[in-house]
Amino acid sequence: MSYFVYLLASECHGTLYVGVTNDLVRRVHEHRTDAVAGFTSRYGVHRLVWFEGAPSVEAAIQREKQLKNWKREWKIALIERENPQWQDLYDSIL
């Protein structure tokens, strides 16, 4: 089974959210539709701007914790290295 670490944004250089999941399509859909009340629904954080796979749940959680401890500028640089236009990547994972 694959696991994913992902970054969502409200807009280009907007509010960021770091998450981990074993079903990226389902989880991003839940964020996009505000299926669960919380941070992403409160702040309109619906755009998938970066993700990477991990071989195990432990590796995914470790990477998520690492990113959550990063400075905002480092997260922005990570996004812009692979997605300089901050495009919503959701359609590319369907």
C-alpha positions as CSV (number, residue, x, y, z in Angstrom):
1,M,0.0,0.0,0.0
2,S,1.2,3.5,-0.8
3,Y,1.1,6.5,1.5
4,F,1.3,10.2,0.5
5,V,2.4,13.4,2.1
6,Y,0.7,16.4,0.6
7,L,0.5,20.2,0.7
8,L,-2.7,22.1,0.1
9,A,-3.0,25.9,-0.4
10,S,-5.8,28.3,-0.3
11,E,-4.2,30.2,-3.2
12,C,-0.8,31.0,-4.6
13,H,1.3,31.9,-1.5
14,G,-1.8,31.5,0.7
15,T,-2.6,29.5,3.7
16,L,-0.8,26.1,3.7
17,Y,-1.8,22.7,5.1
18,V,0.4,19.6,5.4
19,G,-1.3,16.2,5.5
20,V,-0.7,12.4,5.2
21,T,-3.0,9.7,3.7
22,N,-3.1,6.3,2.2
23,D,-5.7,7.5,-0.4
24,L,-4.8,10.8,-1.9
25,V,-7.8,11.1,-4.3
26,R,-10.3,10.5,-1.5
27,R,-8.6,12.7,1.1
28,V,-8.2,15.7,-1.3
29,H,-11.8,15.3,-2.3
30,E,-12.8,15.4,1.4
31,H,-10.8,18.7,1.8
32,R,-12.3,20.2,-1.4
33,T,-15.9,19.4,-0.4
34,D,-15.4,20.4,3.2
35,A,-16.6,17.0,4.2
36,V,-14.9,17.3,7.6
37,A,-15.0,20.4,9.6
38,G,-11.6,21.7,10.5
39,F,-8.7,23.8,9.4
40,T,-9.0,23.4,5.7
41,S,-12.7,24.1,5.6
42,R,-12.4,27.1,7.9
43,Y,-9.6,28.7,5.8
44,G,-10.7,27.5,2.3
45,V,-7.5,25.4,1.8
46,H,-8.6,23.2,-1.1
47,R,-5.8,23.4,-3.8
48,L,-3.5,20.4,-4.0
49,V,-0.1,22.0,-4.8
50,W,2.4,19.3,-3.9
51,F,2.6,15.6,-2.9
52,E,5.0,12.8,-2.7
53,G,4.7,9.1,-2.1
54,A,6.2,7.2,0.9
55,P,6.8,3.4,1.2
56,S,5.2,3.0,4.6
57,V,2.9,4.8,7.0
58,E,5.9,5.4,9.3
59,A,7.9,7.1,6.6
60,A,4.9,9.2,5.6
61,I,4.3,10.4,9.1
62,Q,8.0,11.1,9.6
63,R,8.0,13.2,6.5
64,E,4.8,15.0,7.5
65,K,6.3,15.9,10.9
66,Q,9.4,17.1,9.1
67,L,7.5,19.4,6.8
68,K,5.3,20.7,9.7
69,N,8.5,21.8,11.4
70,W,9.8,23.6,8.3
71,K,9.7,27.3,7.9
72,R,7.0,28.6,5.6
73,E,9.7,29.8,3.1
74,W,11.0,26.3,2.8
75,K,7.6,24.9,2.1
76,I,7.0,27.5,-0.6
77,A,10.4,26.7,-2.2
78,L,9.4,23.0,-2.2
79,I,6.1,23.8,-3.9
80,E,7.7,26.1,-6.4
81,R,10.5,23.7,-7.4
82,E,7.9,21.3,-8.7
83,N,4.8,23.4,-9.3
84,P,6.0,27.0,-9.9
85,Q,2.5,28.2,-11.1
86,W,0.8,26.7,-7.9
87,Q,-1.6,24.8,-10.2
88,D,-4.2,22.6,-8.5
89,L,-2.8,19.1,-9.1
90,Y,-6.1,17.3,-8.2
91,D,-7.1,16.5,-11.8
92,S,-3.6,15.0,-12.4
93,I,-4.2,12.3,-9.7
94,L,-7.8,11.3,-10.8
